[in-house]
Amino acid sequence: MDKALQTMINNMPEKTGKSLEEWKLLLQEKSFEKHTEGVKYLKAEFNITHGFANTIVTLSKDDKGSEESLVENQYQGKESLLPIYNELIAYINTLGKDITITPKKGSVSIIRKRQFGLIKPATKTRIDLGFKIKDKPISGRLENSGPFGTMCTHRVKLSNKDDVNQELKDWIKEAYEKSK
């Protein structure tokens, strides 16, 4: 996802009154034959700008049934990693209702007001979990961000479900709390 689109999604609750996920749920109840009908509906009914309406309708269409398939595709041939992924998502969902989980082609972004985590099946036997925790020293399991570059400040390599322990959960929670 490009930076401008991510910024628009991050600003959506403040500018439109709803998060992208809330807009998607609302649009699931409607059935528009044309893209422009959905855009006109959002502009007329909710008084949001054309840019936000267009983005919401586009991302809602792209999303139909695709989140599950994006994750399935990431773990094709790596099915043994799915219990680790599911354990991470289950814990992340306990942190707050303000989290957006966004599957992409090769990873899953975890977003509050900004991205604070990234889950990526790195190999057939390992998931890389990236964090954004500024000013946190690198030590032990908590490595530098590696292939995540500037998207994350740290990375933890996970090979089995037991790696999702209290220490890891504390780091996830810290990244969540600092992403206000």
NORQUIMO-V67845 format. One record per residue. N is the residue number from 1. SS is DSSP state (helix for helix, strand for strand, loop for the rest). D_LAST is the distance of its C-alpha to the last C-alpha in whole Angstrom. Layout:
N	SS	D_LAST
N	SS	D_LAST
This chain:
1	loop	21
2	loop	21
3	helix	18
4	helix	19
5	helix	19
6	helix	16
7	helix	14
8	helix	16
9	helix	15
10	helix	11
11	helix	13
12	helix	15
13	helix	13
14	helix	13
15	helix	17
16	helix	18
17	loop	17
18	loop	17
19	loop	15
20	helix	17
21	helix	18
22	helix	19
23	helix	21
24	helix	23
25	helix	24
26	helix	25
27	helix	27
28	helix	28
29	loop	30
30	loop	32
31	loop	35
32	loop	35
33	loop	38
34	loop	37
35	helix	33
36	helix	34
37	helix	35
38	helix	31
39	helix	30
40	helix	32
41	helix	31
42	helix	28
43	helix	29
44	helix	31
45	helix	30
46	helix	26
47	loop	27
48	loop	24
49	loop	25
50	helix	27
51	helix	25
52	helix	22
53	helix	25
54	helix	27
55	helix	23
56	helix	23
57	helix	26
58	helix	27
59	helix	24
60	helix	25
61	helix	29
62	helix	27
63	helix	26
64	loop	29
65	loop	29
66	helix	28
67	helix	25
68	helix	27
69	helix	30
70	helix	27
71	helix	26
72	helix	30
73	helix	31
74	helix	29
75	loop	30
76	loop	34
77	loop	36
78	loop	33
79	helix	33
80	helix	33
81	helix	30
82	helix	29
83	helix	29
84	helix	26
85	helix	24
86	helix	24
87	helix	23
88	helix	20
89	helix	19
90	helix	21
91	helix	18
92	helix	15
93	loop	16
94	loop	16
95	loop	13
96	loop	12
97	loop	13
98	loop	10
99	loop	11
100	strand	13
101	strand	16
102	strand	18
103	strand	21
104	loop	23
105	loop	26
106	loop	26
107	loop	22
108	strand	19
109	strand	16
110	strand	13
111	strand	10
112	loop	7
113	loop	6
114	loop	8
115	strand	10
116	strand	10
117	strand	13
118	strand	17
119	strand	20
120	strand	23
121	strand	27
122	strand	28
123	strand	32
124	loop	34
125	loop	33
126	strand	29
127	strand	26
128	strand	23
129	strand	20
130	strand	17
131	strand	14
132	loop	12
133	loop	12
134	loop	13
135	loop	16
136	loop	17
137	loop	21
138	loop	22
139	strand	25
140	loop	27
141	loop	25
142	strand	22
143	strand	23
144	strand	22
145	loop	21
146	helix	24
147	helix	25
148	helix	21
149	helix	21
150	helix	18
151	helix	16
152	loop	16
153	loop	16
154	strand	18
155	strand	20
156	strand	22
157	strand	25
158	strand	26
159	loop	30
160	loop	30
161	helix	28
162	helix	29
163	helix	26
164	loop	23
165	loop	24
166	helix	22
167	helix	21
168	helix	20
169	helix	18
170	helix	16
171	helix	15
172	helix	14
173	helix	12
174	helix	11
175	helix	9
176	helix	7
177	helix	6
178	loop	6
179	loop	4
180	loop	0
